[in-house]
Amino acid sequence: MKEENTKKKFKNFIKLFSKPEKEEPKRSILPKFSSFKKKKLVRKKLRNKKILNTFMRKAGFEDVDERIFSKKVFKAAIIITAILTIILISVLIKNQMSFLKIIYFLVILWTLGLVLVLAFSWIFIHVYLDIRIFQRTLVLENVLPDFLQLASTNMSAGMTVDQALWFAVRPQFGVLAKEIESVAKSTIAGDDLSEALLDFSNKYDSKVLKRSVSLLIEGMRAGGKMADLLTKIAVNIQESKLMKQEMAANIMTYAIFIGFATVVAAPFLFALSTQLLQVVGDIMGSVDLSSNTGSFSMKMSGDSISIVDFQIFSVIMLIVSGFFSACIVSIIRKGNVKEGVKLIPVFIIVSLILYFIASKLLSSVMGGFF
């Protein structure tokens, strides 16, 4: 008892000389709000990385790191902005601008210009990846019937489904061969074959592939004759492809008419209009309208259209019409704009070349008459 009393007295003595414990400050709402904002930004960044990762994976760039790629894009945007800065400084110095105006334009360039360069670069990257994904999908759909027929022969020889798919892979199948190899690796790792095939079909925006994989999975679950099923799927894909080709051949006249009107007729008409404008300007310039005879008087008011402005207008209209006509022709022939992307530069370049050639020929012909 005495020892306990002495311990209590010693503790009380220490409490008297010890500093009182500080109360924990009450947490305000602002840090919570800021942490919520940070979490939201982190989620957005992760979501953007996931989108970029899926795009890169679908386009075939599986070994590319997203962080390194984003840094390279940012460095490229800075380099482009620096080049534009040098050009802008040289132009402003030639025009004898003041130092404050030069700084003002540079600030605008490095704020708004850098943002626009980054935006356009990311848009260009996403468009390129989207076109690459579409081309890979087309290659996959073209070799899919041959692959299914080989798998059908393997299954009729007594192989299981996964073995038949694995031994049907050929190097000439390209994209499909790599995807089936990844499916085989995932099944060897312990994943279910149906889940691996579903992941493979969801990787590409192809109705043919998704329908074929869903039929294959349903046949595996039902336990029917898989060899006959795979043969019927391959035949169905080939028949649908032939029907699309026949439909494209039946409406080929519309595509020819649109292409002729855009590539040949429009450049000739714009060149003729340019030369007529020049001839009318020369005639009106040679007529003397200063003298008035009696009550009859001629007055010209307003600014006339310059030939350079009309040429710029013609070039812009030919580019726009070439772009949209190539899109329409690709929709008519293939049923999709992405499949006819190669036609867009062809239509634009050919129409511009014919416009300049026609304008030179008409200028030499009309120069002899007037």
Secondary structure, 3 states (H helix, E strand, C coil): CHHHHHHHHHHHHHHHHCCCCCCCCCCCHHHHHHHHHHHHHHHHHHHHHHHHHHHHHHHCCCCCCHHHHHHHHHHHHHHHHHHHHHHHHHHHHHCCCCHHHHHHHHHHHHHHHHHHHHHHHHHHHHHHHHHHHHHHHHHHHHHHHHHHHHHHHHHHCCCCHHHHHHHCCCHHHCHHHHHHHHHHHHHHCCCCHHHHHHHHHHCCCCHHHHHHHHHHHHHHHHCCCHHHHHHHHHHHHHHHHHHHHHHHHHCHHHHHHHHHHHHHHHHHHHHHHHHHHHHHHHHHHHCCCCCCECCECCCCCCCCCCHHHHHHHHHHHHHHHHHHHHHHHHHHHHCCCHHHCCHHHHHHHHHHHHHHHHHHHHHHHHHHHC
